[in-house]
Amino acid sequence: MKLRSNQYYVRKSHRYLGVILGVQFLFWTLGGLYFSWNDIGEVHGDHLRGEKKYFPASMSMVSPQVVLETLHEKSQVDSVLSIQLIEIAGTPTYQIRYFSGELEHAAHEANSHKPNHSTNVKVRLANAETGEYVAPLSENVAVTVARNQLANPIKVDKVEYLTEVGSHHEYREKPLPAWAVTFSQPDNCTVYVSAELGTFQAIRHNQWRVFDFFWMLHTMDYEGRDNFGNILLRAFSIFGLLTVLSGFVLYYVSSPSVRKVKKKIRA
Protein backbone atom coordinates (compact mmCIF):
# COMPACT_ATOMS: atom_id res chain seq x y z
CA MET A 1 0.00 0.00 0.00
CA LYS A 2 2.83 2.34 0.87
CA LEU A 3 4.64 1.51 -2.39
CA ARG A 4 1.54 2.31 -4.42
CA SER A 5 1.13 5.59 -2.59
CA ASN A 6 4.71 6.58 -3.44
CA GLN A 7 4.18 5.70 -7.08
CA TYR A 8 0.98 7.72 -7.18
CA TYR A 9 2.55 10.92 -5.89
CA VAL A 10 5.70 10.56 -7.97
CA ARG A 11 3.68 9.89 -11.14
CA LYS A 12 1.39 12.83 -10.45
CA SER A 13 4.31 15.19 -9.77
CA HIS A 14 6.12 14.00 -12.88
CA ARG A 15 2.98 14.41 -15.00
CA TYR A 16 2.27 17.98 -13.89
CA LEU A 17 5.90 19.03 -14.19
CA GLY A 18 5.93 17.57 -17.70
CA VAL A 19 2.83 19.55 -18.68
CA ILE A 20 4.22 22.80 -17.26
CA LEU A 21 7.63 22.39 -18.87
CA GLY A 22 6.64 20.60 -22.06
CA VAL A 23 5.81 23.71 -24.07
CA GLN A 24 8.97 25.50 -22.96
CA PHE A 25 11.09 22.44 -23.75
CA LEU A 26 9.54 22.49 -27.23
CA PHE A 27 10.51 26.16 -27.62
CA TRP A 28 14.06 25.41 -26.45
CA THR A 29 14.33 22.53 -28.90
CA LEU A 30 12.99 24.51 -31.86
CA GLY A 31 15.27 27.43 -30.97
CA GLY A 32 18.28 25.15 -30.63
CA LEU A 33 17.56 23.60 -34.04
CA TYR A 34 17.24 27.02 -35.65
CA PHE A 35 20.43 28.29 -33.99
CA SER A 36 22.46 25.23 -35.04
CA TRP A 37 21.20 25.18 -38.63
CA ASN A 38 21.90 28.86 -39.32
CA ASP A 39 25.27 30.47 -39.83
CA ILE A 40 25.72 33.21 -37.23
CA GLY A 41 27.51 35.37 -39.80
CA GLU A 42 24.45 35.33 -42.03
CA VAL A 43 22.24 36.09 -39.03
CA HIS A 44 24.36 39.18 -38.41
CA GLY A 45 23.99 40.14 -42.07
CA ASP A 46 27.63 39.62 -43.08
CA HIS A 47 26.53 38.11 -46.42
CA LEU A 48 24.62 41.31 -47.24
CA ARG A 49 27.54 43.66 -46.66
CA GLY A 50 29.74 45.02 -49.41
CA GLU A 51 33.51 44.99 -49.49
CA LYS A 52 35.11 47.29 -46.94
CA LYS A 53 36.96 50.25 -48.43
CA TYR A 54 40.20 51.69 -47.06
CA PHE A 55 41.86 55.08 -47.31
CA PRO A 56 45.00 55.41 -49.45
CA ALA A 57 48.25 55.79 -47.50
CA SER A 58 49.00 58.97 -49.48
CA MET A 59 45.91 60.72 -48.11
CA SER A 60 46.54 64.19 -46.71
CA MET A 61 45.20 64.79 -43.19
CA VAL A 62 45.51 67.44 -40.53
CA SER A 63 46.88 66.42 -37.15
CA PRO A 64 44.33 65.34 -34.52
CA GLN A 65 46.03 67.86 -32.23
CA VAL A 66 44.74 70.69 -34.43
CA VAL A 67 41.21 69.35 -34.13
CA LEU A 68 41.54 69.00 -30.35
CA GLU A 69 42.78 72.55 -29.96
CA THR A 70 39.76 73.83 -31.87
CA LEU A 71 37.50 71.70 -29.69
CA HIS A 72 39.03 73.16 -26.53
CA GLU A 73 38.23 76.65 -27.78
CA LYS A 74 34.56 75.82 -28.39
CA SER A 75 33.69 73.31 -25.67
CA GLN A 76 34.59 72.24 -22.15
CA VAL A 77 36.80 69.17 -22.43
CA ASP A 78 37.75 67.35 -19.23
CA SER A 79 39.39 64.34 -20.89
CA VAL A 80 39.41 62.51 -24.19
CA LEU A 81 38.00 59.00 -24.44
CA SER A 82 39.04 58.25 -28.03
CA ILE A 83 39.96 59.71 -31.41
CA GLN A 84 39.14 57.44 -34.32
CA LEU A 85 39.50 57.83 -38.06
CA ILE A 86 36.28 56.78 -39.75
CA GLU A 87 34.78 57.08 -43.21
CA ILE A 88 31.54 58.98 -43.79
CA ALA A 89 30.24 58.81 -47.36
CA GLY A 90 33.77 58.64 -48.73
CA THR A 91 35.14 61.42 -46.52
CA PRO A 92 37.85 60.68 -43.92
CA THR A 93 36.52 61.93 -40.60
CA TYR A 94 37.81 62.17 -37.06
CA GLN A 95 35.37 60.85 -34.50
CA ILE A 96 36.23 62.44 -31.15
CA ARG A 97 34.64 61.15 -27.97
CA TYR A 98 35.34 63.17 -24.87
CA PHE A 99 34.08 63.83 -21.37
CA SER A 100 32.52 67.12 -20.45
CA GLY A 101 31.13 67.65 -16.97
CA GLU A 102 31.44 65.53 -13.84
CA LEU A 103 34.83 63.83 -14.06
CA GLU A 104 34.14 61.17 -11.45
CA HIS A 105 30.92 60.02 -13.08
CA ALA A 106 32.48 60.20 -16.52
CA ALA A 107 35.37 57.99 -15.44
CA HIS A 108 32.87 55.46 -14.16
CA GLU A 109 31.14 55.45 -17.55
CA ALA A 110 34.47 54.94 -19.31
CA ASN A 111 35.27 51.86 -17.22
CA SER A 112 31.85 50.29 -17.66
CA HIS A 113 30.85 47.97 -20.49
CA LYS A 114 27.77 49.97 -21.40
CA PRO A 115 27.57 51.89 -24.71
CA ASN A 116 29.20 55.29 -24.30
CA HIS A 117 26.24 57.49 -25.12
CA SER A 118 25.55 58.97 -21.71
CA THR A 119 25.08 62.69 -21.15
CA ASN A 120 28.69 63.08 -19.99
CA VAL A 121 30.24 61.49 -23.08
CA LYS A 122 30.20 63.93 -25.97
CA VAL A 123 30.89 63.17 -29.61
CA ARG A 124 32.13 65.51 -32.29
CA LEU A 125 32.96 64.82 -35.92
CA ALA A 126 35.61 66.68 -37.89
CA ASN A 127 36.74 66.47 -41.49
CA ALA A 128 40.18 64.82 -41.30
CA GLU A 129 41.39 66.60 -44.45
CA THR A 130 40.44 70.14 -43.43
CA GLY A 131 40.04 69.92 -39.64
CA GLU A 132 36.61 71.55 -39.83
CA TYR A 133 33.89 70.24 -37.58
CA VAL A 134 30.82 68.74 -39.23
CA ALA A 135 27.28 68.31 -37.98
CA PRO A 136 25.75 64.94 -37.01
CA LEU A 137 24.58 62.93 -39.99
CA SER A 138 21.67 64.27 -41.97
CA GLU A 139 19.13 61.97 -43.59
CA ASN A 140 20.80 62.10 -47.02
CA VAL A 141 24.26 61.33 -45.62
CA ALA A 142 22.87 58.53 -43.44
CA VAL A 143 21.24 56.94 -46.49
CA THR A 144 24.57 57.11 -48.33
CA VAL A 145 26.36 55.47 -45.40
CA ALA A 146 23.70 52.76 -45.28
CA ARG A 147 23.94 52.11 -49.02
CA ASN A 148 27.71 51.80 -48.80
CA GLN A 149 27.31 49.00 -46.27
CA LEU A 150 25.34 46.76 -48.62
CA ALA A 151 26.65 44.76 -51.57
CA ASN A 152 23.47 45.19 -53.64
CA PRO A 153 21.12 47.81 -52.22
CA ILE A 154 17.98 47.94 -54.35
CA LYS A 155 15.54 50.57 -53.17
CA VAL A 156 15.06 52.62 -50.02
CA ASP A 157 11.56 51.99 -48.72
CA LYS A 158 11.66 54.02 -45.54
CA VAL A 159 13.93 56.22 -43.44
CA GLU A 160 13.31 56.83 -39.74
CA TYR A 161 15.09 58.98 -37.17
CA LEU A 162 15.15 57.16 -33.84
CA THR A 163 15.60 59.00 -30.56
CA GLU A 164 14.30 56.18 -28.36
CA VAL A 165 13.41 52.51 -28.78
CA GLY A 166 11.57 49.93 -26.71
CA SER A 167 13.12 46.95 -24.96
CA HIS A 168 11.94 44.61 -27.75
CA HIS A 169 13.09 46.80 -30.63
CA GLU A 170 15.59 45.21 -33.01
CA TYR A 171 17.97 48.14 -32.39
CA ARG A 172 17.82 47.89 -28.60
CA GLU A 173 20.88 48.78 -26.48
CA LYS A 174 22.57 50.64 -29.34
CA PRO A 175 23.68 54.30 -29.59
CA LEU A 176 20.92 56.87 -30.11
CA PRO A 177 19.90 58.96 -31.96
CA ALA A 178 20.16 56.82 -35.07
CA TRP A 179 18.89 56.61 -38.63
CA ALA A 180 17.03 53.46 -39.66
CA VAL A 181 17.25 52.98 -43.42
CA THR A 182 15.03 50.16 -44.71
CA PHE A 183 15.60 48.58 -48.13
CA SER A 184 13.08 46.43 -50.00
CA GLN A 185 15.94 44.17 -51.08
CA PRO A 186 17.96 42.29 -50.08
CA ASP A 187 15.94 40.33 -47.52
CA ASN A 188 13.89 43.33 -46.34
CA CYS A 189 16.89 44.62 -44.38
CA THR A 190 17.22 47.72 -42.24
CA VAL A 191 20.60 49.39 -41.79
CA TYR A 192 21.09 51.41 -38.61
CA VAL A 193 23.50 54.33 -38.60
CA SER A 194 24.38 56.40 -35.54
CA ALA A 195 23.73 60.07 -36.22
CA GLU A 196 26.26 61.40 -33.70
CA LEU A 197 28.96 58.72 -34.08
CA GLY A 198 28.62 58.82 -37.86
CA THR A 199 29.09 55.06 -38.15
CA PHE A 200 27.19 51.96 -39.19
CA GLN A 201 25.83 50.06 -36.19
CA ALA A 202 23.80 47.05 -37.30
CA ILE A 203 21.95 45.25 -40.08
CA ARG A 204 18.63 43.66 -39.27
CA HIS A 205 16.86 41.39 -41.77
CA ASN A 206 14.24 38.62 -41.83
CA GLN A 207 16.63 35.84 -40.83
CA TRP A 208 17.88 37.88 -37.87
CA ARG A 209 14.31 38.67 -36.80
CA VAL A 210 13.36 34.99 -36.68
CA PHE A 211 16.58 34.31 -34.76
CA ASP A 212 15.72 37.10 -32.30
CA PHE A 213 12.23 35.71 -31.72
CA PHE A 214 13.59 32.26 -30.91
CA TRP A 215 16.27 33.90 -28.77
CA MET A 216 13.54 35.53 -26.68
CA LEU A 217 11.83 32.15 -26.23
CA HIS A 218 15.19 30.57 -25.42
CA THR A 219 16.17 33.10 -22.74
CA MET A 220 12.57 33.48 -21.51
CA ASP A 221 13.27 37.18 -21.12
CA TYR A 222 9.93 38.61 -22.21
CA GLU A 223 10.87 42.09 -21.04
CA GLY A 224 14.13 42.74 -22.87
CA ARG A 225 15.03 39.44 -24.62
CA ASP A 226 18.73 39.41 -23.69
CA ASN A 227 18.81 38.78 -19.93
CA PHE A 228 20.00 35.21 -19.37
CA GLY A 229 19.73 35.55 -15.60
CA ASN A 230 16.03 36.36 -15.28
CA ILE A 231 13.94 34.73 -12.55
CA LEU A 232 11.62 32.90 -14.96
CA LEU A 233 14.50 31.11 -16.69
CA ARG A 234 16.05 30.18 -13.34
CA ALA A 235 12.73 28.80 -12.09
CA PHE A 236 12.17 26.71 -15.21
CA SER A 237 15.70 25.35 -15.07
CA ILE A 238 15.04 24.14 -11.51
CA PHE A 239 11.68 22.68 -12.56
CA GLY A 240 13.42 20.92 -15.44
CA LEU A 241 15.90 19.36 -13.04
CA LEU A 242 13.07 18.24 -10.77
CA THR A 243 11.27 16.70 -13.74
CA VAL A 244 14.33 14.65 -14.66
CA LEU A 245 14.90 13.57 -11.07
CA SER A 246 11.24 12.62 -10.64
CA GLY A 247 11.57 10.48 -13.76
CA PHE A 248 14.48 8.59 -12.19
CA VAL A 249 12.53 8.17 -8.95
CA LEU A 250 9.50 6.96 -10.88
CA TYR A 251 11.62 4.39 -12.69
CA TYR A 252 12.99 3.21 -9.37
CA VAL A 253 9.72 2.89 -7.48
CA SER A 254 7.95 1.17 -10.39
CA SER A 255 10.77 -1.25 -11.16
CA PRO A 256 9.76 -4.95 -10.86
CA SER A 257 13.22 -5.74 -9.48
CA VAL A 258 12.76 -3.23 -6.65
CA ARG A 259 9.37 -4.72 -5.88
CA LYS A 260 10.82 -8.21 -5.65
CA VAL A 261 13.59 -7.04 -3.31
CA LYS A 262 11.09 -5.25 -1.06
CA LYS A 263 8.84 -8.31 -0.95
CA LYS A 264 11.78 -10.46 0.13
CA ILE A 265 12.73 -7.96 2.83
CA ARG A 266 9.16 -7.92 4.17
CA ALA A 267 9.01 -11.71 4.09
Helices and strands as residue ranges (DSSP letters): H 2-37, H 40-43, G 46-48, H 64-74, E 79-88, E 91-99, H 103-111, E 121-127, E 133-134, H 139-149, E 156-162, E 178-183, E 190-194, E 200-204, H 206-219, H 231-253, H 256-266
